[in-house]
Amino acid sequence: MKAPNSQDKKFSGQEILRDLIPLNSLTESSYKEIISSLTIEDISAGCHLFSEEDRDTRSIYLLDGVVNFIDSSGKVTGTISAGTDPARSPLANQQPRLVTARAITKSVIACIDSTLLDVLLTLDQSAEGKAKQGTRASENWITQMLQSEALIKLPPPDIQRLLLKLESVNVKAGDVIIRQGDEGDYFYIIREGKCAVTRLASGEGWDIPLAELCPGDCFGEEALVSEVKRNATISMVTDGTLMRLSKKNFVALLKKNRVHYVNYELATAAVKQGGIWLDVRLADEFSRHSIDNSINVPLFMVRDRAHGLDPEKKYIICCDTGRRSAAAAFLLSQRGLEVCVLEGGMNNSIPTDLPGITTETPDAANTKPDKGTTATSGTRKPAENNKNTAGYMAKLKTLQKERDAAKEENRAIRSQLAELQKEMSALQASMVGYMSKSMQLDAAFQDDKQARAALSDLINKLAD
């Protein structure tokens, strides 16, 4: 690209964009896709395009104007003008930014999502990608895929590795892709066509429609994360093409990025620093055995209640074995929450004799030995059971007394609070009256001051 004869050359359309690096190496379909997501911005002279240390994941091209690069000491380290050969490449494209870019003149820039550009380059430059470019029917499936919850925070290098591992499958309308109750084997992305999500009505024998999926939508991850059976059936509504990722590659590329495990010691340390135990078992399980100060959000409710969790807190997710915890961690991390999983689950990681574990009060009758058997050292005798039961009852009565005393104290505090509120209201009324009188006195003072000044002027005039 030749340098222009004048610095006043203006942005003149698609021919400049097609000559940018590496847009000039994209296939026509990939170029159209990147252009559909590109934004053009006007920058006033003196404004910053970006600052040193910024992480913006954008590739920025200078289409018109002049820009200076400035280091941390404020020194200008370089200048670039639109229309020159260096302007064909994105400006100081390292992340985080190594310099600050400031417009010297009124300028025009083009901004492109760096991740999307990397993905399209990977597809175009891989043998598999080249073979598929000519048959791509849905131009925006990659853009939609990158915005899905499963992939939105995946680093660009991992997205590239994922694309290279994907295999294409042609499907027909009516084909069942995954069936409720089957083992999880693949993670799917819809490239072309539509899918229906259904679930078998319990005991009824017919399917309940749940949703319809379109190009770019992903499915099948939950069974791979939690290692449980498929919880729904997904079948093709139209002919199409699916991209699928094997369970092994899914775990390596996606699950490990989303699910982080910690042992009990690290988990308790995180809680001491403000973290929160999040128990994803059912409410009945939680009521029988739980960690003190933990909150309960059953796995099936995680999606609906994720918005109610504090994004500033770290959540340590627990369940009996860790499987449900892994699925919950995957879902919550997609939504931007900081989470980790108790390694091995509560059954294997938490010593039962440690404080901070709440268990259901045992039933003495359940600890009696069967008839015809002899109580061993591992089985309490009836007398011991009765003694323990009496102890539990005594503790229960003590707790009830403490609860009643706390209620009484709470009533007294509320009564005192009501009296204080009355006094506060009276003080506020007095304050309003005082302020009104003060304003009246101030107005009278000002009037008197003005009258004195007028009288003084009149006296002076008479004296003259």
SEMIKOL-349092 format. One record per residue (C-alpha): residue number from 0; residue in three letters; x, y, z. Coordinates in Angstrom, 3 decimals. Example, Ala and Ser with C-alpha at 12.3 -4.5 7.8 and 13.67 -1.06 7.14 Angstrom:
# SEMIKOL-349092
REC  num  residuo      east     north        up
REC    0      Ala    12.300    -4.500     7.800
REC    1      Ser    13.670    -1.060     7.140
This chain:
# SEMIKOL-349092
REC  num  residuo      east     north        up
REC    0      Met     0.000     0.000     0.000
REC    1      Lys     1.539     3.290    -1.104
REC    2      Ala     1.675     6.272     1.213
REC    3      Pro    -0.729     9.046     0.231
REC    4      Asn     0.552    12.252    -1.284
REC    5      Ser    -1.251    14.276     1.367
REC    6      Gln    -1.933    13.788     5.059
REC    7      Asp    -5.504    14.962     4.345
REC    8      Lys    -6.512    11.652     2.714
REC    9      Lys    -9.904    10.579     4.136
REC   10      Phe   -11.371     7.173     4.874
REC   11      Ser   -12.845     6.063     1.576
REC   12      Gly   -14.600     2.783     2.302
REC   13      Gln   -14.240    -0.967     1.953
REC   14      Glu   -11.055    -0.950    -0.141
REC   15      Ile    -9.062     0.388     2.843
REC   16      Leu   -10.521    -2.240     5.215
REC   17      Arg    -9.803    -5.111     2.816
REC   18      Asp    -6.133    -4.046     2.667
REC   19      Leu    -5.616    -4.125     6.445
REC   20      Ile    -3.390    -6.805     8.012
REC   21      Pro    -4.433    -9.593     8.615
REC   22      Leu    -7.886    -8.897     7.151
REC   23      Asn    -6.299    -9.162     3.710
REC   24      Ser    -5.587   -12.864     4.348
REC   25      Leu    -9.149   -13.820     5.342
REC   26      Thr   -11.413   -15.732     3.001
REC   27      Glu   -14.353   -13.769     1.621
REC   28      Ser   -16.860   -15.344     4.031
REC   29      Ser   -14.633   -14.700     7.061
REC   30      Tyr   -14.004   -11.137     5.907
REC   31      Lys   -17.750   -10.509     5.642
REC   32      Glu   -18.241   -11.882     9.135
REC   33      Ile   -15.527    -9.676    10.656
REC   34      Ile   -16.853    -6.590     8.846
REC   35      Ser   -20.360    -7.225    10.211
REC   36      Ser   -19.010    -6.853    13.771
REC   37      Leu   -16.538    -4.002    13.066
REC   38      Thr   -17.182    -0.500    14.457
REC   39      Ile   -15.970     2.836    13.041
REC   40      Glu   -15.331     5.661    15.529
REC   41      Asp   -14.480     9.362    15.205
REC   42      Ile   -11.752    10.535    17.616
REC   43      Ser   -11.268    14.202    18.480
REC   44      Ala    -7.762    15.720    18.496
REC   45      Gly    -6.109    15.261    21.903
REC   46      Cys    -8.226    12.245    22.907
REC   47      His    -6.740     8.876    23.854
REC   48      Leu    -7.444     5.787    21.779
REC   49      Phe    -6.166     3.625    24.637
REC   50      Ser    -3.841     3.962    27.637
REC   51      Glu    -0.792     2.076    28.844
REC   52      Glu    -1.696    -1.132    30.781
REC   53      Asp    -5.195    -1.289    29.216
REC   54      Arg    -6.633    -4.745    28.459
REC   55      Asp    -9.360    -4.159    25.892
REC   56      Thr    -9.095    -7.229    23.554
REC   57      Arg    -9.561    -4.934    20.535
REC   58      Ser    -7.560    -4.607    17.350
REC   59      Ile    -7.573    -0.880    16.502
REC   60      Tyr    -6.717     0.416    13.017
REC   61      Leu    -6.085     4.066    12.064
REC   62      Leu    -8.157     4.927     8.975
REC   63      Asp    -7.710     8.711     9.012
REC   64      Gly    -5.597    11.221    10.972
REC   65      Val    -2.345    11.115    12.956
REC   66      Val    -1.644     9.377    16.293
REC   67      Asn     1.266     9.612    18.748
REC   68      Phe     2.520     6.791    20.972
REC   69      Ile     3.518     7.957    24.489
REC   70      Asp     5.453     5.982    27.125
REC   71      Ser     4.959     6.012    30.915
REC   72      Ser     7.259     9.016    31.319
REC   73      Gly     5.163    11.098    28.910
REC   74      Lys     7.729    10.936    26.110
REC   75      Val     6.499    10.532    22.521
REC   76      Thr     8.048     7.325    21.219
REC   77      Gly     6.470     7.193    17.794
REC   78      Thr     3.961     8.711    15.359
REC   79      Ile     1.745     6.966    12.819
REC   80      Ser    -0.287     8.504    10.003
REC   81      Ala    -3.293     7.029     8.235
REC   82      Gly    -2.597     5.752     4.745
REC   83      Thr     0.982     4.725     5.488
REC   84      Asp     2.137     1.136     5.468
REC   85      Pro     2.428     0.873     9.304
REC   86      Ala    -1.226     1.936     9.549
REC   87      Arg    -2.277    -1.273     7.820
REC   88      Ser    -1.514    -3.164    11.043
REC   89      Pro    -3.380    -2.745    14.363
REC   90      Leu    -1.956     0.003    16.589
REC   91      Ala     0.424    -1.196    19.350
REC   92      Asn    -1.553    -4.411    19.569
REC   93      Gln     0.098    -6.010    22.630
REC   94      Gln    -2.081    -6.832    25.659
REC   95      Pro    -1.811    -5.200    28.105
REC   96      Arg    -1.003    -2.083    26.109
REC   97      Leu     2.669    -1.046    26.333
REC   98      Val     2.064     2.610    25.396
REC   99      Thr    -0.655     5.255    25.333
REC  100      Ala    -2.076     6.265    21.938
REC  101      Arg    -3.272     9.890    21.554
REC  102      Ala    -4.833    11.477    18.473
REC  103      Ile    -2.884    14.520    17.217
REC  104      Thr    -5.539    15.428    14.681
REC  105      Lys    -9.183    14.523    14.306
REC  106      Ser    -9.016    10.840    13.422
REC  107      Val   -11.101     7.841    12.361
REC  108      Ile   -10.432     4.350    13.730
REC  109      Ala   -11.819     0.852    13.101
REC  110      Cys   -12.233    -1.500    16.105
REC  111      Ile   -12.369    -5.286    15.737
REC  112      Asp   -12.846    -7.981    18.380
REC  113      Ser    -9.393    -9.604    18.611
REC  114      Thr   -10.793   -12.957    19.747
REC  115      Leu   -13.159   -13.227    16.801
REC  116      Leu   -10.351   -12.263    14.424
REC  117      Asp    -8.091   -14.968    15.906
REC  118      Val   -10.836   -17.577    15.569
REC  119      Leu   -11.511   -16.752    11.924
REC  120      Leu    -7.797   -16.788    11.119
REC  121      Thr    -7.476   -20.189    12.784
REC  122      Leu   -10.345   -21.597    10.747
REC  123      Asp    -9.027   -20.161     7.506
REC  124      Gln    -5.455   -21.330     8.060
REC  125      Ser    -6.219   -24.860     9.245
REC  126      Ala    -6.765   -27.569     6.654
REC  127      Glu   -10.172   -28.369     8.169
REC  128      Gly   -11.198   -24.747     8.138
REC  129      Lys   -10.262   -24.293     4.486
REC  130      Ala   -12.301   -27.311     3.478
REC  131      Lys   -15.375   -25.906     5.179
REC  132      Gln   -15.277   -22.260     4.135
REC  133      Gly   -17.048   -22.852     0.851
REC  134      Thr   -19.990   -24.673     2.454
REC  135      Arg   -20.625   -22.303     5.337
REC  136      Ala   -24.323   -21.368     5.168
REC  137      Ser   -24.603   -19.425     8.416
REC  138      Glu   -22.015   -16.631     8.486
REC  139      Asn   -22.546   -15.627    12.112
REC  140      Trp   -22.414   -18.956    13.940
REC  141      Ile   -18.902   -18.287    15.301
REC  142      Thr   -19.818   -14.840    16.577
REC  143      Gln   -22.874   -16.312    18.319
REC  144      Met   -20.804   -19.202    19.697
REC  145      Leu   -18.208   -16.860    21.227
REC  146      Gln   -20.986   -15.029    23.077
REC  147      Ser   -22.401   -18.230    24.583
REC  148      Glu   -22.097   -18.763    28.333
REC  149      Ala   -19.920   -21.829    27.825
REC  150      Leu   -17.211   -19.985    25.867
REC  151      Ile   -17.505   -16.258    26.590
REC  152      Lys   -14.544   -16.156    29.006
REC  153      Leu   -12.348   -18.734    27.308
REC  154      Pro    -8.875   -17.296    26.449
REC  155      Pro    -8.179   -16.884    22.691
REC  156      Pro    -5.445   -19.581    22.608
REC  157      Asp    -7.885   -22.112    24.087
REC  158      Ile   -10.584   -21.072    21.605
REC  159      Gln    -8.126   -21.755    18.794
REC  160      Arg    -7.274   -25.176    20.237
REC  161      Leu   -10.976   -25.926    20.637
REC  162      Leu   -11.707   -25.079    16.988
REC  163      Leu    -8.930   -27.366    15.820
REC  164      Lys   -10.396   -30.235    17.889
REC  165      Leu   -13.991   -29.761    16.665
REC  166      Glu   -15.338   -32.288    14.183
REC  167      Ser   -18.197   -31.583    11.785
REC  168      Val   -21.296   -33.811    11.660
REC  169      Asn   -24.054   -33.493     9.044
REC  170      Val   -27.508   -34.231    10.466
REC  171      Lys   -31.074   -34.568     9.185
REC  172      Ala   -34.385   -33.300    10.515
REC  173      Gly   -35.649   -35.728    13.155
REC  174      Asp   -32.208   -37.056    14.141
REC  175      Val   -31.838   -37.453    17.924
REC  176      Ile   -28.488   -35.937    18.931
REC  177      Ile   -28.584   -36.703    22.651
REC  178      Arg   -31.205   -38.732    24.494
REC  179      Gln   -32.380   -38.237    28.068
REC  180      Gly   -30.800   -40.853    30.346
REC  181      Asp   -27.770   -41.558    28.111
REC  182      Glu   -24.165   -41.077    29.215
REC  183      Gly   -22.473   -37.836    28.189
REC  184      Asp   -20.004   -38.261    25.324
REC  185      Tyr   -19.839   -35.010    23.307
REC  186      Phe   -20.234   -31.243    23.633
REC  187      Tyr   -22.079   -29.730    20.638
REC  188      Ile   -22.198   -26.379    18.822
REC  189      Ile   -24.867   -25.758    16.175
REC  190      Arg   -23.328   -24.530    12.954
REC  191      Glu   -26.394   -24.812    10.723
REC  192      Gly   -30.001   -25.738    11.452
REC  193      Lys   -32.247   -25.779    14.524
REC  194      Cys   -32.668   -28.200    17.439
REC  195      Ala   -35.546   -28.870    19.846
REC  196      Val   -34.957   -29.522    23.566
REC  197      Thr   -37.508   -31.815    25.261
REC  198      Arg   -37.768   -33.691    28.543
REC  199      Leu   -39.761   -36.830    29.285
REC  200      Ala   -42.699   -36.105    31.597
REC  201      Ser   -42.251   -38.167    34.758
REC  202      Gly   -44.447   -41.265    34.525
REC  203      Glu   -46.501   -39.866    31.643
REC  204      Gly   -44.650   -41.188    28.593
REC  205      Trp   -44.578   -38.019    26.493
REC  206      Asp   -42.007   -35.276    25.894
REC  207      Ile   -42.358   -31.738    27.246
REC  208      Pro   -40.893   -29.075    24.883
REC  209      Leu   -38.401   -26.836    26.719
REC  210      Ala   -36.549   -24.722    24.152
REC  211      Glu   -35.341   -24.327    20.566
REC  212      Leu   -31.649   -23.865    19.745
REC  213      Cys   -30.216   -21.962    16.752
REC  214      Pro   -26.809   -21.592    15.013
REC  215      Gly   -24.081   -20.681    17.493
REC  216      Asp   -25.911   -22.217    20.493
REC  217      Cys   -24.038   -24.836    22.544
REC  218      Phe   -25.406   -27.832    24.410
REC  219      Gly   -24.389   -31.038    26.177
REC  220      Glu   -21.925   -29.579    28.680
REC  221      Glu   -23.739   -30.342    31.943
REC  222      Ala   -23.471   -34.133    31.690
REC  223      Leu   -19.755   -33.826    30.860
REC  224      Val   -19.031   -31.508    33.792
REC  225      Ser   -20.968   -33.372    36.496
REC  226      Glu   -20.484   -36.856    34.970
REC  227      Val   -24.186   -37.653    35.233
REC  228      Lys   -26.658   -38.883    32.621
REC  229      Arg   -28.259   -36.567    30.083
REC  230      Asn   -31.198   -34.680    31.615
REC  231      Ala   -32.987   -33.861    28.327
REC  232      Thr   -33.386   -35.015    24.723
REC  233      Ile   -32.184   -32.814    21.851
REC  234      Ser   -33.241   -33.567    18.295
REC  235      Met   -32.948   -31.785    14.947
REC  236      Val   -35.889   -29.706    13.740
REC  237      Thr   -34.228   -29.083    10.348
REC  238      Asp   -31.326   -30.481     8.368
REC  239      Gly   -28.049   -28.983     9.489
REC  240      Thr   -24.449   -29.296    10.608
REC  241      Leu   -23.143   -29.706    14.147
REC  242      Met   -19.632   -29.189    15.483
REC  243      Arg   -18.839   -31.596    18.316
REC  244      Leu   -16.054   -31.922    20.873
REC  245      Ser   -15.256   -35.231    22.570
REC  246      Lys   -15.572   -35.582    26.333
REC  247      Lys   -11.797   -35.897    26.702
REC  248      Asn   -11.109   -32.669    24.806
REC  249      Phe   -13.987   -30.899    26.548
REC  250      Val   -12.510   -31.687    29.959
REC  251      Ala    -9.051   -30.564    28.836
REC  252      Leu   -10.136   -27.317    27.155
REC  253      Leu   -13.295   -26.203    28.957
REC  254      Lys   -13.884   -27.939    32.280
REC  255      Lys   -10.354   -27.343    33.600
REC  256      Asn   -10.683   -23.632    32.781
REC  257      Arg   -13.993   -23.361    34.623
REC  258      Val   -13.753   -25.763    37.569
REC  259      His   -11.037   -25.222    40.189
REC  260      Tyr   -10.677   -27.572    43.157
REC  261      Val    -9.432   -26.818    46.677
REC  262      Asn    -8.908   -29.047    49.701
REC  263      Tyr   -10.685   -28.462    53.020
REC  264      Glu    -7.811   -26.429    54.526
REC  265      Leu    -7.694   -24.020    51.573
REC  266      Ala   -11.495   -23.810    51.561
REC  267      Thr   -11.681   -22.834    55.239
REC  268      Ala    -8.886   -20.300    54.707
REC  269      Ala   -10.914   -18.755    51.866
REC  270      Val   -13.981   -18.565    54.115
REC  271      Lys   -11.965   -16.775    56.815
REC  272      Gln   -11.040   -14.191    54.172
REC  273      Gly   -14.692   -13.539    53.336
REC  274      Gly   -15.613   -16.515    51.160
REC  275      Ile   -18.977   -18.262    51.425
REC  276      Trp   -19.814   -21.957    51.557
REC  277      Leu   -22.397   -22.753    48.854
REC  278      Asp   -24.090   -26.143    49.317
REC  279      Val   -25.764   -27.384    46.103
REC  280      Arg   -27.451   -30.479    47.548
REC  281      Leu   -31.217   -30.783    47.965
REC  282      Ala   -32.854   -28.981    50.882
REC  283      Asp   -33.538   -32.256    52.717
REC  284      Glu   -29.890   -33.280    52.464
REC  285      Phe   -28.793   -29.843    53.623
REC  286      Ser   -31.066   -29.960    56.693
REC  287      Arg   -29.573   -33.275    57.851
REC  288      His   -25.906   -32.460    57.467
REC  289      Ser   -24.287   -29.151    56.521
REC  290      Ile   -21.390   -26.805    57.169
REC  291      Asp   -22.126   -23.972    59.601
REC  292      Asn   -22.912   -20.618    57.941
REC  293      Ser   -23.245   -22.248    54.511
REC  294      Ile   -26.061   -21.263    52.149
REC  295      Asn   -28.137   -23.772    50.217
REC  296      Val   -28.894   -23.415    46.498
REC  297      Pro   -29.790   -26.834    45.010
REC  298      Leu   -28.134   -27.519    41.676
REC  299      Phe   -31.405   -27.395    39.735
REC  300      Met   -31.957   -23.837    41.034
REC  301      Val   -28.439   -22.502    40.354
REC  302      Arg   -29.296   -20.939    36.985
REC  303      Asp   -32.329   -19.092    38.354
REC  304      Arg   -30.678   -17.878    41.551
REC  305      Ala   -27.224   -17.009    40.222
REC  306      His   -28.205   -13.350    39.815
REC  307      Gly   -28.867   -13.156    43.562
REC  308      Leu   -25.308   -14.142    44.519
REC  309      Asp   -22.785   -11.437    45.401
REC  310      Pro   -20.299   -10.956    42.510
REC  311      Glu   -17.787    -9.495    44.995
REC  312      Lys   -17.639   -12.708    47.038
REC  313      Lys   -15.827   -15.997    46.462
REC  314      Tyr   -17.997   -19.112    46.721
REC  315      Ile   -16.692   -22.501    47.850
REC  316      Ile   -19.142   -25.018    46.400
REC  317      Cys   -19.782   -28.305    48.162
REC  318      Cys   -21.942   -31.427    47.914
REC  319      Asp   -21.533   -35.062    48.988
REC  320      Thr   -19.152   -36.219    46.240
REC  321      Gly   -18.146   -33.094    44.300
REC  322      Arg   -19.996   -33.986    41.100
REC  323      Arg   -22.900   -31.613    41.582
REC  324      Ser   -20.447   -28.997    42.813
REC  325      Ala   -18.483   -29.219    39.546
REC  326      Ala   -21.637   -28.672    37.486
REC  327      Ala   -22.624   -25.681    39.654
REC  328      Ala   -19.105   -24.208    39.416
REC  329      Phe   -19.192   -24.474    35.623
REC  330      Leu   -22.560   -22.686    35.461
REC  331      Leu   -21.650   -19.940    37.946
REC  332      Ser   -18.218   -19.261    36.464
REC  333      Gln   -19.953   -18.688    33.103
REC  334      Arg   -21.866   -15.908    34.819
REC  335      Gly   -18.701   -14.201    36.060
REC  336      Leu   -18.708   -15.397    39.686
REC  337      Glu   -15.492   -16.458    41.445
REC  338      Val   -15.995   -20.064    42.507
REC  339      Cys   -14.069   -23.181    43.502
REC  340      Val   -15.082   -26.743    44.391
REC  341      Leu   -14.384   -28.676    47.587
REC  342      Glu   -12.194   -31.505    46.312
REC  343      Gly   -13.662   -34.951    46.977
REC  344      Gly   -16.910   -33.555    48.341
REC  345      Met   -18.116   -33.429    51.937
REC  346      Asn   -18.102   -37.220    52.285
REC  347      Asn   -14.365   -37.517    51.655
REC  348      Ser   -12.809   -34.152    52.518
REC  349      Ile   -14.294   -32.999    55.832
REC  350      Pro   -13.358   -34.830    59.036
REC  351      Thr   -16.617   -35.604    60.873
REC  352      Asp   -15.167   -34.716    64.277
REC  353      Leu   -14.280   -31.148    63.267
REC  354      Pro   -16.330   -28.250    64.637
REC  355      Gly   -18.525   -26.328    62.235
REC  356      Ile   -20.409   -29.370    60.932
REC  357      Thr   -24.108   -29.423    61.733
REC  358      Thr   -25.831   -32.805    61.771
REC  359      Glu   -29.410   -33.869    62.460
REC  360      Thr   -30.151   -34.908    66.060
REC  361      Pro   -29.904   -38.732    66.133
REC  362      Asp   -32.906   -40.861    67.066
REC  363      Ala   -32.069   -43.005    70.070
REC  364      Ala   -34.314   -45.795    68.814
REC  365      Asn   -32.218   -46.160    65.701
REC  366      Thr   -29.088   -46.914    67.725
REC  367      Lys   -30.468   -49.900    69.639
REC  368      Pro   -28.981   -53.279    68.738
REC  369      Asp   -31.205   -55.845    67.062
REC  370      Lys   -32.655   -58.699    69.066
REC  371      Gly   -30.363   -61.651    69.312
REC  372      Thr   -27.234   -59.606    68.906
REC  373      Thr   -24.724   -58.395    71.427
REC  374      Ala   -23.811   -54.734    71.637
REC  375      Thr   -20.255   -54.183    70.539
REC  376      Ser   -17.895   -51.299    71.101
REC  377      Gly   -19.302   -49.711    67.938
REC  378      Thr   -22.928   -49.886    69.152
REC  379      Arg   -24.248   -47.905    72.091
REC  380      Lys   -26.176   -49.747    74.812
REC  381      Pro   -29.793   -48.675    75.597
REC  382      Ala   -28.703   -47.061    78.868
REC  383      Glu   -26.137   -44.994    77.026
REC  384      Asn   -28.738   -44.030    74.452
REC  385      Asn   -31.148   -42.916    77.193
REC  386      Lys   -28.391   -40.903    78.814
REC  387      Asn   -27.536   -39.234    75.540
REC  388      Thr   -31.197   -38.528    74.812
REC  389      Ala   -31.585   -36.903    78.250
REC  390      Gly   -28.534   -34.806    77.508
REC  391      Tyr   -29.956   -33.690    74.164
REC  392      Met   -33.277   -32.809    75.822
REC  393      Ala   -31.500   -30.768    78.507
REC  394      Lys   -29.560   -28.908    75.812
REC  395      Leu   -32.778   -28.350    73.878
REC  396      Lys   -34.494   -26.838    76.947
REC  397      Thr   -31.502   -24.585    77.545
REC  398      Leu   -31.584   -23.428    73.943
REC  399      Gln   -35.335   -22.793    74.169
REC  400      Lys   -34.825   -20.670    77.306
REC  401      Glu   -32.070   -18.728    75.570
REC  402      Arg   -34.345   -18.255    72.546
REC  403      Asp   -37.208   -16.978    74.766
REC  404      Ala   -34.830   -14.620    76.574
REC  405      Ala   -33.546   -13.350    73.214
REC  406      Lys   -37.120   -12.770    72.037
REC  407      Glu   -37.911   -10.805    75.213
REC  408      Glu   -34.744    -8.768    74.813
REC  409      Asn   -35.676    -8.146    71.187
REC  410      Arg   -39.121    -6.869    72.242
REC  411      Ala   -37.504    -4.502    74.767
REC  412      Ile   -35.080    -3.226    72.132
REC  413      Arg   -37.939    -2.650    69.680
REC  414      Ser   -39.878    -0.736    72.353
REC  415      Gln   -36.835     1.430    73.060
REC  416      Leu   -36.379     1.976    69.340
REC  417      Ala   -39.996     3.129    69.007
REC  418      Glu   -39.487     5.637    71.864
REC  419      Leu   -36.298     6.896    70.239
REC  420      Gln   -38.110     7.305    66.922
REC  421      Lys   -40.802     9.384    68.664
REC  422      Glu   -38.160    11.568    70.303
REC  423      Met   -36.385    11.917    66.967
REC  424      Ser   -39.636    13.009    65.290
REC  425      Ala   -40.198    15.616    68.042
REC  426      Leu   -36.626    16.874    67.641
REC  427      Gln   -37.081    17.113    63.888
REC  428      Ala   -40.295    19.136    64.381
REC  429      Ser   -38.499    21.449    66.836
REC  430      Met   -35.630    21.825    64.396
REC  431      Val   -38.027    22.797    61.608
REC  432      Gly   -39.611    25.420    63.905
REC  433      Tyr   -36.194    26.718    64.921
REC  434      Met   -35.051    26.990    61.335
REC  435      Ser   -38.254    28.851    60.397
REC  436      Lys   -37.794    31.338    63.266
REC  437      Ser   -34.129    31.744    62.399
REC  438      Met   -35.027    32.566    58.799
REC  439      Gln   -37.638    35.070    59.965
REC  440      Leu   -35.142    36.772    62.313
REC  441      Asp   -32.547    36.868    59.560
REC  442      Ala   -35.040    38.497    57.186
REC  443      Ala   -35.989    41.063    59.864
REC  444      Phe   -32.296    41.774    60.484
REC  445      Gln   -31.692    42.339    56.784
REC  446      Asp   -34.697    44.706    56.587
REC  447      Asp   -33.464    46.639    59.634
REC  448      Lys   -29.976    46.827    58.141
REC  449      Gln   -31.332    48.218    54.891
REC  450      Ala   -33.497    50.758    56.787
REC  451      Arg   -30.488    51.916    58.821
REC  452      Ala   -28.450    52.337    55.671
REC  453      Ala   -31.228    54.379    54.035
REC  454      Leu   -31.564    56.569    57.154
REC  455      Ser   -27.808    57.131    57.258
REC  456      Asp   -27.824    58.203    53.615
REC  457      Leu   -30.713    60.616    54.301
REC  458      Ile   -28.886    62.135    57.284
REC  459      Asn   -25.764    62.626    55.204
REC  460      Lys   -27.740    64.348    52.475
REC  461      Leu   -29.442    66.677    55.000
REC  462      Ala   -26.087    67.501    56.543
REC  463      Asp   -24.722    68.461    53.121
